Amino acid sequence: MAGEAPGQPKMDEARAKLVAALQSAASGQSSSVKTIYDMTSAKLYGICIRICPDREAAEDVLQDVYVKIWRRAGSFDPARASPISWMAVITRNAALDWCRREGRHNMTSQDDGIDIVDDTPLADFQLEQDQQYSRLVGCLDGLGSDQSRTIRRAFLDGLTYQQLSDASGTPLGTLKSWVRRGLQQLKACLGDA
């Protein structure tokens, strides 16, 4: 087809399979959680290990994440988000909640995850993620430097608003305003793409 990106049919097929698995989970079919796990565990574990201070904690958080995904599967709307994006948000929030609950704020370095066995995500998911990441980076680059830096550190590095405020010396309210306005601009930018 003219104008269709290479690998697009496979990406659409994998996305459709994941949406179907989420819909099955929403209807109570626990076996579909295995499909969801097999398709997403490497990506979601990567999020957990970047935010949680150790592997054991990351594994515990990941287990909780799949329970949350199963319980919340009925609230997933494929018209609003891709399934992997929806699950990544649940994962990030669960990992940050764990850090807050445990009183731990030291994230692992990005290099700490290098020796983890890689369950390499499917190529179509990687392609979708690369395309989404490129769009996101383009939109982030269009923001002011303070907004862009703050949003990147909060959502890509997993820092809390309080940690960002403490590190930058910026008042918490100002920082939250930057993020709110920046997210509104990102939403508009990503909606146009």
N, C-alpha and C positions, 0 to 999 in steps of 0.2 A: 504494500500500500504506500502511496505517495505521502511523504511527510511523517511517516511512522518511525519512531526511534528504533534502532537496532535493539533486539531483545525485549521489545515492548510486549509482544504476545505472551512470552514466558513470565514477565513481570506481572501482567494482568492475571494470568492463570494462577500464579502463586498467591497473589493478593486475594483472588476470588476463593481459593482454597482456605486461606486463613480467615476470611470473612465467614465462610460456611462453617468452619470449625468453631468460631466464636458464637455463631447463631445456634449451633448444636449444643454448645456448652450452656447457652442461655436457656435452652429448653430442658436442661437437666441431664444431658448425656455426658457423664464424667469421662468417658473414653475419648472424647474430642479434646480434652485437656492435654492428652499425650501428643496429639498432632500439633497443638499450639506450642507445647514445650519443645518438640523436636524442631519446629520451624523457627523458634525465636530465642531459645535458651542462650546461645552464644552472645547474641546482641544484648540481651537483658542482663546477663551475668557481667558483661563488660561494664555496663552502667553501674551495677552494684559494687564491683571491685574498685571503680574509680572514686566512689563516694565513701564506702565503708572502710574502716581502718585495717581490716584483715580478711583473709579468705573465708574463715569460718563465719564471720559476721555476714559477709556477702552472700554466702550460701544460705544462711538462715533467712536473710531478707528475700532472696530469690524464691525460696519456698513459700514465704508469706505472699509474695507477689502473685504467684500462680493461683493461690487460693483466692486472692482479691480479684484476679482476672476472671476466674470461674464464677465467683459471686456477682461480679459486675458486668458480665458478658451481655446481659440484656440491655444495658445502658449504652453499649457501643452503637454508634451511628456511622455507617460507612460513607454517608454523604458529607459528614463533618470532618473526618480524619481518616488517614490510612490506619489499618489495624496495628502496624508496628509502631507508629507514632503514638497512638492511644496507649499501648502497653508500655512504651518508653516513659511516658509521663507518670503512669502508675508506679513504675519501677523507681524512677527518680524520687518521687514523693515518699515512697516507702523507705528508701535508703536514707533520705534526709530525716524522716520521722524517727528511724532507728537511732541515728546519730544524736538527735536531740534527746530522745528518751534515755539513752545510755550516757549522755553527757560527754560524748566524744566529738571533737571538732577537727581532729587531725586526719585529713584525707590522705590516702595513699598517693605516692608519686605515680605519674603516668608510667614510669619505667618499671614499677613493681609488677605490673600485669604482663610483662613481656614473656615470662617463662610459663604462663598458663597454657594448658593444652588448648589448641584452637579448634573449635568445632565448626570452623568456617561456615558462615551463613551462605545460603543459596545465592548464586550469582545474580538472580533476578532481584532479590532483596538488596543485594549490594548495589546494583545499578539504581534501583529506586532510591536508596539512601544517598547515593552519590549525587543524583539529580536534585533531591530535596536539599541536601547540604549545600550544593552550589547555589541554589535559589536563596537559601537562608543567608549564606555568606554575602551574596550580592545585596540583599536587603539590609543586613547588618552594617555593611560598609556605607550604606546610604544614611545611616543615623549619625548623630553627633558622636564625637569620640567618647565622652563620658557615658552616654547611653549605651553605645555599642560595647564598650569595655565592661560595664556593669552587667549587662544582659549576658554577655559571653561567660563571665565568671560565675554568675548565678545559675544559669541554665546548662551550660556546657561543662563547667568545672564543678558544679554542685555546691557552691558556697551559699550559705544563708545570707539574708539581708543584713543581719546583725554582724556576721563575720566581715562582710564587705564594708559596712559602715565603720567598724573598728579598724580595719586595715587601711582604709582611705582617709579616715578622719572626717568623712562627710556625714552630716546629720542623717539619722535613719529616715526621717520624713522626706528629706530631699532625695535620698537614694531611691526610696520607694516611688517617688514621683517620676524620677528619670525612667525607672523600669516601666511604670504604668504607661507613660507617654510613648516610650520606645516600643512596647508591645503593641500599642494601638497602631503605630506607624508600620510595624512589621506585619500586623494582620492585614492592613491595607495593601502593603507591598506584595505579600504572598498571595493575597486574593486576586491581584491583578495579573500575576504570572500565569 
